[in-house]
Amino acid sequence: MAAVYLATAWLLLEIVSTVAPMLDLPMTFQRGVLLLLIIGFPVAMVLAWAFELTPEGVRRDSGEAQRAKGPRSHIDYVVVGVLAAALAYFIADRFWWSAEAPPKDLDASIAVLPFTNMTQDAQNDPFVDGIHDDLLTHLSRVASVRTTSRTSVLQYENTTKTIPQIAAELGVATILEAGVQRSGERVRINVQLIDAAADEYLWAEQYDRELTAANVFEIQSEIAIAIADRLQAALTPDERKRLESVPTHSIDALESYFSGKQLLEMRTLESITAAAEHFERVVELDPNFALGWSGLADAYMLLPEYSATIDRKMVREQSTYAVARALELDADLPYVSSSAAWSKLIHYYDWQGAEDTFRRALEIEPDNTSVLHWLSHTLSWRGKADEAVQVARYAVEVEPDSKLMTMNLAYILVDARQYGMAIDIAKSLLVSYPGYLGARRNLFLHQLRSGQYAAGADTFVSYTTTIGGDAAAAQEIADMLIAYARSGVTGHLSNDLIERSLIGTEYLAQLMAMMGDAEGTLEALRVAIDERSGSRSVLSMKINPAYDFIRDDPRFQALLQEVGLAD
């Protein structure tokens, strides 16, 4: 009986340990099966000792039958003892020694693959993507763990590649897979941490909780801490405190924040407008959600870049208020610091204050690409070209598949007058993403600044008509650009042409400069400076070659002094 029981128990445990990870069953299930088998062994032995199987069925073993069999031999006890010891050794080896043994000396690097939406309901996609993005943010706060960016892992959604293949391509030692199931008022998240080289599970767990914002953050914190522990990555007290923070207790506010953040990354007028609406709902649902105010500030500060008709005074006031609320609630969050720094720059022309704030944010989260993005611009416009390029390149290293970081690198390279490389990057980006309007707008400015007037004029017409501008007006402006480049014939942008071609303050002064209109350029710069809405035409005044023809004009020098860019 002992032999049969132990053999059956061994087989059952092998089946459970193999099948459980495939079915996303938690380790507690496997331990439960083991506990039942351990409890069952002495019960089975007692029953086998006290009862016997006869032709009439199972009967109590009588003393006469026992005496008729003769005394039990010592070998019987030895066999049972050896079998019990074998089972004990197997259990300890399989479930305790292996679990308590120090983990392998793995490189503390991880790629978190896109989470699977287990409900198959597309309405849950923003929620699932938001949890994925937020977990990556949690992990990026652990300085001793190298985390692959979200944009880099998105290409592996629904992939057929193996774990070792993915890890080799991303250069990481471990992979995290997860599925999110949302059902009614509950959320279940199954996670598996995999040693990529061996293609073996290092850790697996299932989190089944009531669907609340606090529980979502708690699960993310527990996962991040468990991963750090498995990778033997040290957590500082400050890192642990940030991981365990609960930014909001409203699940509706959290979901709306996830949607707004994803829309903001698309960088179109429509997506930024929609993002602002989501963030408005976030702060209405939870006025104490600092990240919601930060997102709202970012959306308002970006809108003037993508709209020629937006009320710049209104969005400046709204974004300034949103930044102040975010700082009041949690000034230490890197995203809040990023919003605050950008506001200091575009609203107050506080260059040093903005740079210092960005750098403090990077001390907390060195790989925060939002901070790296804006810092690279700040450095570039102040004339620190080499450092700006270095920061922009690092942002691309952190998120190599990010359209925004790639577009930003091209922009910074143009500021550094490395035109060939910048234009090649911008063109390559448009080949991959032909509908990326921000890159198309930047490309015509890159081409014009580099002296490629014919190409820049064509790209300008293409961009203007794509966003709904009048094609005839765009072509008339293009002709003036080419005429000035070829023969020095100065052009002038009338209010009618500006309105019809949807030219905003963002690049109006640059266009006027590129057609030799000194008076128009100075007037456009004056208006943009007073608007304080982040016009790149203003912010790039110190290093932009388009202004070289009026650089010695006392009026231009006075404007440089006013915005804090004079030498």
C-alpha angles and dihedrals in degrees: 000000000000091000093049093046095049094046091049092047091051092050093047093050091050091052093048094048090051100043101037097074091047090055092043090242113164124246088250089069092056091047090049092055090048092050092052091051092050091050090046096055099071090040090055091047093051092048092048090050095047100039137045135199112242135171086261092053135261111343136175111267105247124211091242091056090047092051090045088057090051127232118321111258124235088244090067090060092045092053093049092045093049092048092049090049090050091053091047091051092049092049093048093046095046103039112016113024093043092045095049097039115106111268120251117279093259127174104255094240128119143178117205107209119216110282119249117240098226094188093062087220111133090207088070094054096093089049093050092044090048093054089049092050092045093051089052088052089051092051093045088061090066102086095198094057120075108215125193113232124256094244090054094054097042090082089067095061107128090357124163092209119116124247093252090051093050092046092050092051093048095039097234134133099216138037127204119207123186143172125205122207119186116189122169109302095348136080127199123194120186116194134184125187111206132198097227098204094053094029088225133134115258095180139352133185141167122218115199112178144148109276103256131133090241091055093048091054091043092054091049090049093049092049093049092048092046091051092048089050094049091048091047090238115159117236118209118217090250092051092050091048092052092046092053096047120117109213095186139008094203114095090193091053090048093051092048090049091053090052094046093049092051092048092049091059092059091071102210128125090247095048094046091048090050090046091054089053091052092049090048088057091047094058091042090056094042116014089184096060102112095191090054091057090045091052091048091051091050092050092051093046091051098047096079089058091059104034129062093193105042117126098251095191091054096049091045091055093044094048093046090053092046092052091050091052092048092050091047091054102041119350093174097066109107093223090052090048090050092053091046093049093049090049090052089054104044099033101037105016088234097159100171093043091051093048093048092050092050091051092050089052090053090053087064098038112014095183098050100131094195089062093041090051096055094037091057090055093047092052093044096052090048089058097256092128100159095050091044092055090047092053093045092050091050090052088056090049089054093047106019093169096047113119090202096052091046092049089048093053090054090051093050091048090054090051086053088050093243089136103162096055093042095052092046090054093048093049092047090051091053092049089057095038109024092172094056098116096182090060092047091052091048091048095060090049090048091051094047093047090050092052096255092130099161093050092042092051091052092049090048091056091047092050096045095049092045092058091048102267124145110275094210092052091048091051091049090054091046090053091052091051092052093044092055092047094049104039109003094252105159117228131201130209111222121205088251093057091045093053096043094049093044095236111171132199087263094083105000096107091048092054092049090050091049090058094047098252101146097174093045091048094052092046092049091049090050091054094045093049091052091049091056092198101133103272110183087209088066100036092052095049095111098054105022111114091205088078096049092102091062099029093111094047108116090224091057091047089052090053090050089052091050094055095043097252101111116117 
